[in-house]
């Protein structure tokens, strides 16, 4: 019984520290011209190479990369900032910075819209 209580306390403390670290990250602020919104639930890739390997999209490929931490699910309506100078000459891919976090993620250009178009 004592071991399970110690484990529960350790788990609780670990969760509190990880939550505090996630909240401590500075939110991203972008210029109005670079403000975008995710349209639809979309997989985002950690690198352009992973983005290309996801195409054409299928559930098995997405699950494989997601379990490896190379793909992240971005929810519909999430506000993001476009990184304009991404170094890639592919108009179908857009590099975005999330409101919280340090990594940038690649998404399909069909899955974003300008923040000014958010009238729904």
C-alpha positions as CSV (number, residue, x, y, z in Angstrom):
1,X,0.0,0.0,0.0
2,X,2.8,2.4,0.8
3,X,4.5,1.8,-2.5
4,X,1.4,2.6,-4.4
5,X,0.9,5.9,-2.5
6,X,4.5,6.8,-3.2
7,X,4.1,6.0,-6.9
8,X,0.9,8.1,-7.0
9,X,2.6,11.1,-5.4
10,X,5.5,10.8,-7.7
11,X,3.2,10.6,-10.7
12,X,1.3,13.6,-9.5
13,X,4.4,15.7,-9.0
14,X,5.7,14.7,-12.5
15,X,2.5,15.7,-14.1
16,X,2.5,19.1,-12.3
17,X,6.1,19.8,-13.4
18,X,5.4,18.9,-17.0
19,X,2.2,21.0,-17.1
20,X,4.1,24.0,-15.6
21,X,6.8,23.6,-18.2
22,X,4.3,23.5,-21.0
23,X,2.6,26.6,-19.7
24,X,5.9,28.5,-19.2
25,X,6.7,28.5,-22.9
26,X,6.2,32.0,-24.4
27,X,3.2,32.2,-26.8
28,X,4.0,33.0,-30.4
29,X,3.1,36.4,-31.7
30,X,3.2,37.0,-35.4
31,X,2.5,39.9,-37.8
32,X,-1.0,40.1,-39.1
33,X,0.2,39.2,-42.6
34,X,1.7,35.9,-41.2
35,X,-1.3,35.0,-39.0
36,X,-3.0,31.8,-40.2
37,X,-5.6,29.4,-38.9
38,X,-5.7,25.6,-39.3
39,X,-8.7,24.5,-41.4
40,X,-9.8,21.0,-40.5
41,X,-8.0,18.5,-38.4
42,X,-4.6,18.1,-40.0
43,X,-1.4,16.1,-39.5
44,X,1.7,18.3,-39.2
45,X,5.2,17.0,-39.9
46,X,8.3,18.0,-38.0
47,X,10.4,18.2,-41.2
48,X,9.8,18.7,-44.9
49,X,11.2,15.2,-45.6
50,X,8.5,13.7,-43.3
51,X,5.9,15.9,-44.9
52,X,6.8,14.5,-48.3
53,X,6.8,10.9,-47.0
54,X,3.2,11.4,-45.7
55,X,1.9,12.1,-49.2
56,X,-0.4,10.7,-50.3
57,X,-2.0,10.7,-46.8
58,X,-3.2,7.5,-45.3
59,X,-4.1,6.5,-41.7
60,X,-1.4,3.8,-41.4
61,X,1.5,6.2,-42.5
62,X,0.2,9.0,-40.2
63,X,0.0,6.6,-37.2
64,X,3.5,5.3,-37.8
65,X,5.1,8.8,-37.9
66,X,2.9,10.0,-35.0
67,X,4.0,7.2,-32.8
68,X,7.6,8.2,-33.6
69,X,6.9,11.8,-32.6
70,X,7.5,13.1,-36.1
71,X,3.8,14.0,-36.8
72,X,1.5,16.0,-34.6
73,X,-2.3,16.4,-34.9
74,X,-3.3,20.1,-35.2
75,X,-7.0,20.8,-34.4
76,X,-9.4,22.8,-36.6
77,X,-9.3,26.5,-35.7
78,X,-5.8,26.6,-34.2
79,X,-4.1,30.0,-34.7
80,X,-0.6,29.6,-36.1
81,X,2.1,31.9,-37.6
82,X,3.5,31.2,-41.0
83,X,7.3,31.1,-41.3
84,X,7.7,32.8,-44.7
85,X,11.4,32.2,-45.2
86,X,11.2,28.4,-44.9
87,X,13.9,27.6,-47.5
88,X,11.6,25.2,-49.5
89,X,10.3,26.0,-53.0
90,X,7.0,24.0,-52.7
91,X,3.8,26.0,-52.6
92,X,1.8,22.9,-51.3
93,X,3.8,23.0,-48.0
94,X,3.7,25.7,-45.4
95,X,5.9,25.9,-42.3
96,X,4.0,27.1,-39.3
97,X,4.8,28.0,-35.7
98,X,2.3,26.9,-33.0
99,X,1.1,29.3,-30.3
100,X,3.1,27.3,-27.7
101,X,6.3,25.4,-28.2
102,X,9.7,25.7,-29.9
103,X,9.2,23.5,-33.0
104,X,7.8,24.6,-36.4
105,X,5.6,22.1,-38.3
106,X,4.9,21.5,-42.0
107,X,1.3,21.4,-43.1
108,X,-0.5,21.3,-46.4
109,X,-1.4,24.7,-47.8
110,X,-5.0,23.5,-48.3
111,X,-5.3,23.1,-44.6
112,X,-4.7,26.8,-43.6
113,X,-6.5,30.0,-44.2
114,X,-5.5,33.6,-43.5
115,X,-6.6,34.8,-40.0
116,X,-8.5,37.7,-41.5
117,X,-10.9,35.1,-43.1
118,X,-12.0,33.8,-39.7
119,X,-15.6,35.1,-39.8
120,X,-17.4,31.8,-39.0
